[in-house]
Amino acid sequence: MSERIVVAAALVEDGRLLAARRSAPAELAGRWELPGGKVEPGETADAALVRELREELGVDAEVGGRVPGEWPLRPPYVLKVWTARLRPGSAAPAPLEDHDELRWLDTHEIWDVDWLDQDVPAVRQTLAHLGTADGLVAGHPVSGSPQEPGA
């Protein structure tokens, strides 16, 4: 069976990263993840991420750059992360599907939640990609390029 992509969003606002607590399935309930989901056949990763964020959080998001790396999940799935931001006028994120709580985490709170095991290295790489190895940079551009001025 060929590899299937699971997309996740490093949704950043005001220097904080959005984390979502799983409510389903039972074996993942209570643990935290970057929001996202499976890419459907014939769908691009960007389109899947926009769709998943709309379904899971009720938001209209814009996909930014891809965070380097990929992390194995149960076969045949592999996790890939993209930066994202809320579009102007989007509703505030709400836990609509498969989640029961959302938290915006600042630099000092990132490791206060119990991340799913497979999300830990993805979150570490995301933090490094967004500008610093130990936290988020407020106002950092969604592309994650440290050479660009803050947005």
C-alpha positions as CSV (number, residue, x, y, z in Angstrom):
1,M,0.0,0.0,0.0
2,S,1.3,3.4,-0.8
3,E,2.0,6.1,1.7
4,R,-1.0,8.3,2.8
5,I,-0.5,11.8,4.0
6,V,-2.0,13.2,7.1
7,V,-1.7,17.0,7.1
8,A,-1.4,19.1,10.3
9,A,-1.5,22.9,10.8
10,A,0.9,24.9,12.8
11,L,-1.8,27.6,13.2
12,V,0.0,30.6,14.6
13,E,-1.6,33.9,15.9
14,D,0.1,36.6,17.9
15,G,3.1,34.4,18.5
16,R,1.1,31.5,19.9
17,L,0.5,28.0,18.5
18,L,-2.9,26.4,18.5
19,A,-3.2,22.9,20.1
20,A,-6.2,20.7,20.0
21,R,-7.1,18.1,22.6
22,R,-8.5,14.8,21.1
23,S,-11.9,13.5,22.2
24,A,-11.9,10.6,19.7
25,P,-10.9,7.9,19.1
26,A,-10.8,6.6,22.7
27,E,-7.1,5.6,22.6
28,L,-6.1,9.2,21.7
29,A,-8.7,11.0,23.9
30,G,-7.2,13.6,26.3
31,R,-3.9,14.0,24.3
32,W,-3.0,17.1,22.3
33,E,-2.2,17.5,18.6
34,L,-1.7,20.0,15.8
35,P,-5.1,20.1,14.1
36,G,-5.5,18.5,10.7
37,G,-6.4,15.2,9.0
38,K,-6.1,12.8,6.1
39,V,-5.7,13.9,2.5
40,E,-8.4,12.4,0.4
41,P,-7.7,10.7,-3.0
42,G,-7.4,13.4,-5.6
43,E,-7.1,16.2,-3.1
44,T,-4.0,18.4,-2.7
45,A,-2.4,18.7,0.8
46,D,-3.2,22.4,0.9
47,A,-6.9,21.8,0.0
48,A,-7.0,19.0,2.6
49,L,-5.6,21.3,5.3
50,V,-8.1,24.1,4.6
51,R,-11.0,21.6,4.5
52,E,-9.9,19.9,7.8
53,L,-9.5,23.2,9.6
54,R,-13.0,24.2,8.4
55,E,-14.5,20.9,9.5
56,E,-12.6,20.5,12.8
57,L,-12.4,24.1,14.0
58,G,-14.9,26.1,11.9
59,V,-12.2,28.5,10.6
60,D,-11.2,29.9,7.3
61,A,-7.4,29.4,7.1
62,E,-4.6,30.2,4.7
63,V,-1.9,27.7,4.3
64,G,1.7,28.9,4.4
65,G,4.9,27.0,4.0
66,R,5.7,23.4,4.7
67,V,7.6,22.6,7.8
68,P,10.6,20.4,6.8
69,G,10.3,16.7,7.7
70,E,7.7,14.0,8.0
71,W,6.8,11.7,10.9
72,P,5.5,8.2,10.6
73,L,2.1,7.3,12.0
74,R,0.5,3.9,11.9
75,P,1.1,2.4,8.4
76,P,0.5,3.6,5.7
77,Y,0.1,7.1,7.2
78,V,2.8,9.8,7.5
79,L,2.4,13.2,9.2
80,K,3.4,16.4,7.4
81,V,3.0,19.9,8.8
82,W,2.3,23.3,7.2
83,T,2.2,26.7,8.8
84,A,-1.2,28.4,8.6
85,R,-3.0,31.5,9.8
86,L,-6.6,32.6,10.1
87,R,-7.9,34.6,7.2
88,P,-9.2,38.1,8.1
89,G,-12.8,37.8,9.2
90,S,-12.6,34.1,10.1
91,A,-14.5,32.8,13.0
92,A,-12.5,32.0,16.2
93,P,-11.4,28.4,16.3
94,A,-13.8,26.1,18.2
95,P,-13.6,22.3,18.9
96,L,-16.2,21.0,16.5
97,E,-15.1,17.5,15.5
98,D,-12.8,15.0,17.3
99,H,-11.7,17.6,19.8
100,D,-13.1,18.9,23.1
101,E,-10.7,21.7,23.9
102,L,-8.4,24.2,22.1
103,R,-5.5,26.1,23.6
104,W,-3.3,28.9,22.2
105,L,0.1,28.2,23.6
106,D,2.8,30.8,24.0
107,T,6.5,30.1,24.2
108,H,6.5,29.0,27.8
109,E,3.4,26.9,27.5
110,I,4.2,24.7,24.5
111,W,5.2,21.7,26.6
112,D,2.5,22.1,29.3
113,V,0.1,19.9,27.3
114,D,0.4,16.1,26.8
115,W,1.1,16.0,23.0
116,L,0.5,12.8,21.1
117,D,3.8,10.9,20.8
118,Q,3.9,11.4,17.0
119,D,3.3,15.1,17.3
120,V,6.2,15.8,19.7
121,P,9.0,15.7,17.0
122,A,6.7,17.6,14.6
123,V,6.1,20.3,17.2
124,R,9.8,20.5,17.9
125,Q,10.6,20.9,14.2
126,T,7.8,23.4,13.8
127,L,9.2,25.6,16.6
128,A,12.6,25.5,14.9
129,H,11.1,26.3,11.6
130,L,9.2,29.3,12.9
131,G,12.3,31.0,14.2
132,T,13.7,29.7,17.4
133,A,14.4,26.3,18.8
134,D,12.8,27.1,22.2
135,G,9.7,29.1,21.2
136,L,7.6,31.1,18.9
137,V,8.4,34.6,17.6
138,A,5.5,37.0,17.9
139,G,4.5,38.5,14.6
140,H,6.6,36.0,12.7
141,P,5.6,35.6,9.1
142,V,3.5,32.5,8.3
143,S,6.1,31.3,5.8
144,G,8.5,30.8,8.6
145,S,11.4,32.4,6.8
146,P,13.6,34.1,9.4
147,Q,14.9,36.6,6.8
148,E,11.4,38.2,6.2
149,P,10.3,41.1,8.4
150,G,7.5,40.3,10.9
151,A,4.0,40.6,9.5
